[in-house]
Amino acid sequence: MTDEITRKSWMSLLAKAPAASLEKLWVATGLSPDYGWLRAPEIGATMVRARMGGTGAPFNLGEMTVTRCSLQIDGGAVGHGYVQGRDKAKATTAALVDALMQGEMAQSLQAAVIEPLMAEMTAAKTDRAAKAAATKVDFFTMARGED
């Protein structure tokens, strides 16, 4: 990937990535920065809102469990981790990657963690789409001769 990724994009990717994949890529970097907690990992719930058809009036769909944390690495960068579910380790790893992506490690972390995660998730999305397309039924109307 040649374009510089935005913080919004990598935060979204880290939140959606499978925990095992994120952990494997993080361990492979060999990084272990010193950090202090601004907000230790905590589990809570958030209300999920939706719209019918994507354009209708918003309504409360239900609650979802989330884990969040905030930390500050030596050097001053602050990282946040928000992930679905009850995974404190994933939230911590996401926060560490977020903090390091804001500094001089951004290029190497993008190549070592962000791009492989993006490729894995794109491949999974393509695979799901191919499986769904295999079940597609095309309906057509034949002329019955009544006209």
N, C-alpha and C positions, 0 to 999 in steps of 0.2 A: 504494500500500500504506500503510495507516494505522497498522498495528501496528509496534512496534519489533522489529526482527529480532534474533535471538540470535547470539552469536559462532559458536556451533556451526553454525548455519544458513548464515551467510555464508562461513565457512571451507569448508563442504561445497560450496556453490555455486561458489566460486572454484576449487576443485580440479577440479570436473566441467565447468566452462564451456569452450567452444571457445577456444583460444588467440587466434585472430584476433579474435573478438568481444570478449574481455577487453581485448586491446591497443587495439582501436579505441575502446572506451569510455573507457579510461584516458587515451589521448592527447587525447580530446575534453574531458576535465576541465581540461587545461592545467596540472595540478599537477606539480611536480617538487621534492618535499621533499628536504632534505639528510638523509642517513642514514649510519650506519656499520654495517659488518657485524659481527654476533655469530657468525654461521656463514655463510660464503660459499656460494653455490649448489654443491651437490654431488650427484652421481648415484650411486644405489645400488639395492639390491633389497630387497624385503620379501616375507615369506611370506604368501600369501593362504590363509585358512582358510575352510572352507565346512561346511555341514550338509546332509545329504540331506533334502529336503522342508522345510528350514528348522527342523526340530526334532530331527533325528537327532544322533548323536554327531559332534563336529567332526573334520574330517580336513584334512590339508594338500593344497590344490588345486594349488599351484605358486607360483613366484616371479613378481613383477611389478616392472618397473623404475619407480623413483620419483626425483623431484628435490626436494630440500628446501633451505631457507635460512631464516635468521633475521636480522633487522636491527633497528636502533633509530633512530627518527627524532629530529631535534632536538625537544626537548620531553619526551623520555623514553619514549614509547610503543614497545613492542616488537611487531613483526609477524613472523608465521611464514608460510611458504608451503610447502605439500606438494602436489605435482602428479604425476599419472601420466605416465610417459614420461621423456624426456631433454630437457626444455625449461627451460633455466635462466632465460630471459627471462620466461616465464610464472610461474615460481616467485617471481621477484623482484617482478613486478607484483602477484601475490597477496599477498605479504608487505607491500608498501607499502599496498595497500588495507586489509589487516587492521590495520596500525598506525594508519592514519588513521581507521578506523571506530571506534576506541576513544576518540577525542577529540571536539573540537568540530566537526570536519568530517563527523561521522557522518550527519547529516540530508542534507546535500548529496550526499555520496557514495552514500548509499542511493538517492537519486533519480536520480543520474547513471550509476551503475554497477550496483548490486545489482538494482534493480527491472527495468531493461532486460534484464539477463542472465536473471533469473527468468522474465520474460515470454517470452524467446526459447526457453529450455529447456522451458517449459510447452507452447509452441506446437509444438516439435519432438516432444515426448512425445505430444501429441494427434494429430499427423500420423502418427506411427508406429503408434499405436493404431488409427487409421482405416484405414491400409493393412492392418494385420493383420486387422481386422474384415471387410474386404472378401474375405478368403480363407477365412473361417469357413464350415464345412459343417455344416448341421444334419441329423442323422440322426433318423429316426423310424420306428416300426414300424407297418405297416398290418395290420389284422386280415386273416388269410388264410382265414378261414372254416373252420378246423380245429376250432374249439371247438364 
